[in-house]
Amino acid sequence: MNNMQEVNGNGIKVRIFDLEKGLTEYEHIKVIRIVSKDYNLLIMQDYLPIIGEIEGSIDIKGEDIDISYPKIEAFYMNSGNVFNLMIKEVL
């Protein structure tokens, strides 16, 4: 097991960056659901590395956290149980 998995053994670390709020981080996330114009994804702990663009919605859920962006344009990258989201525009 690598160091990133050891640190985040209880879920995914999510880092969200947008120009209005700057960088916000959340830990112990259980699931990330992406619904984009061309595909649907459900990302959970130890999900394969992936990078992409969202034109649609994203839901981020943990035990005490429920974040939803119903209409966004953004870029994302998931690797080593760290999910990075860079919001281009909230529609």
N, C-alpha and C positions, 0 to 999 in steps of 0.2 A: 504494500500500500504506500502511495506517495504522500508527501507532507500535506498537500492540499486536501486529500481525502481524509487524512487524520484530523485536520482542523475542522472540517465540515462533515464529520461523521453523522451528524443529526440532521442532515438536509443540505439544501443548496444555499449558497451565498448569492444574493442578487445585488447588483450595482446598477442604479438607474441614474443617467445623466441627462438633464435637459437645461436649456439656457435660462429658464425662469428660476428653478430651484437649485441648480447646481447638482452636486453628487449626493445621492441618498443611498445608503446601504441597509440591507436586511439580511438576517441570518435565519437558519432553521426553516427554510421554505421547503414545502413538501411537493408542490406541483406548479408548473407554469403552463398555461394553455394559450396557444397562439392561433388565432383565426385570421388568416390573411386572404387576399383575393384569389390566390392560386393554390393554397394548401391549408391544412389544419395540423397542428403539432401538440403533443402532450409531452412535456419534458419533466422527468423525475430524476432523483438522485442517481448518479452513475450513468446517466444518459450519454450517448456517444457525442464526441465533439461536433459542433455544427455552427455554421455562420449563415446569416441571411438577412433579408429585408422584410419588414412588415408593412403592409398597407391594409389595416383592419383593426383587430382588437387583441388585447392581451390581458389575461387574468393571472395574478400571482397569489398563491394561497399557502399559508402556513397555519400552525396551530392558533396563533393569536393575530394573524395578519391576513387581510383580504383586500388586495389592491386591484383595481380595474381601470384600464384605459380603453373605453369603448370604441374610440375612433382615433387612431394615430398613424403616423408614418414614422418608421424607426428602423434602425439597424441593430442586430443582436449577434452575440457570440456566446456559446456555451462550451466550456472546456474545464475539466477537473473540478466539477461541482461548483463552478463560479459562472453565473449568468450575467453578462454585461448587456445593458440596453441603452442605446443612445437615441434619444427622441429627437427627430427632425422637426415634427410638427404635430400638435394636437388639433385634430379637426373638429 
